[in-house]
Amino acid sequence: MYRFIVVTDSESASGFRLAGVEVVEANTQEDASRLIPSLLNRDDTGILAVPEEFMEGLDQRVLEKIRKTYRPLVIPIPGRRRVADRTGYLERLLRRAIGYDIVLRR
């Protein structure tokens, strides 16, 4: 069975654990850059959620692997300071997950 794994800082880890998600703690960009490639290569990783701040610091080879692979599905978690268009963000996630553009309207 595939696992849903969240890479996050220790401050947010408890909330994800309460939701029943497997959590891998990384408090710095360096920790995340070291942990994420091994999580991508695990046979049981189905979905990997990673804060955008950690995604931004990944090596280009790792980012390319994330773009090309279908499993695990890597979902960037928006940062707390992010104020960007949430609808556009959801549309990009859907396009990546199912390979099709879906327009969300209110």
N, C-alpha and C positions, 0 to 999 in steps of 0.2 A: 504494500500500500504506500502511496506517495504521501509525503508530509508537507505541511504548510509551515515554513520557517521564517521567522522575522529576525533580522539583524538590527539591533537598536542599542541605544545607550542604557545605562543602568537606571536612569530616571524614568524611562518609559517601559522598561522591561516588565515590571509588576502588572501593569494593565494588560499587556498582551498575554502574560501567563494566566491571569484571571479569566481571560477569554478562551483558554485552552490551547493556545498556540505555542509551539516550540520556539524558544527564544535563544538566540546567541548574542551575548553582550559584546559590544565594541564601543569603547568610550572615545576613541580617537580615529581619525582617518587612517592612520597607519594600521591600527588593529583591524579595521574593516577591510582594508586592501589585502591584508594577510589572510583573513578568514573567508571572504567571499569566493575566491577561486576554488577552495576545497569544497565549499557547499555546492557550487555549481557542478562539481564532478561526482557528488554522491549519487548513488543509484536511487535513493529513496526521496530525493528532493523533487517535489512537484511544483510548488509555488514558493518563491523566495521574495519576501518584501524587504526593501532596503531604503532607508531615508535618502532623499535626493542629495543631501550634503555628502553622504558617503559615496554615492554613485559618481558624483562630479570628480572625485579624486582617484577613480580606478584607472588602471593602465589601459591603454588603447586596445591591446590584444584581448583583455578581459571584456571590455565593452563590445568589441566586435563579436566575440563568442556569444554574448548575451543577445545581440541583434540577430544572429544567425540560428540560434537554437530554438526549438519549440518546447523543450522541457529541460530544465525547469522554466516556468514562466516567471520572469523577474518583474516585480511591480515596484516602481519607485513610490515611496511615501512622501507626500508633500511636507515641506518643512513648516515649522510654526510661524516663521517670519514671511512666508510666501503669501502674496496677495493677488496672484495672477488669476486669470479667468478659469474658474473651476470647470465650466462646461467644456472648454477646449481641452483641458486636462483629461476629463473623462472620455472625450471622443478619441484622443490619442491612445488611451489605454484600451478602449474597445477595438480600435483599428489594429493595434498590435496583437491583441488576444485572438481576434477572429478573422483578421485579414480583410475587413470590409469597413467602409466608412458609414457611420450612423450619425445622423444629425439630430441632436437633442434640442427640442424646443419647449418653451414654457407654455 
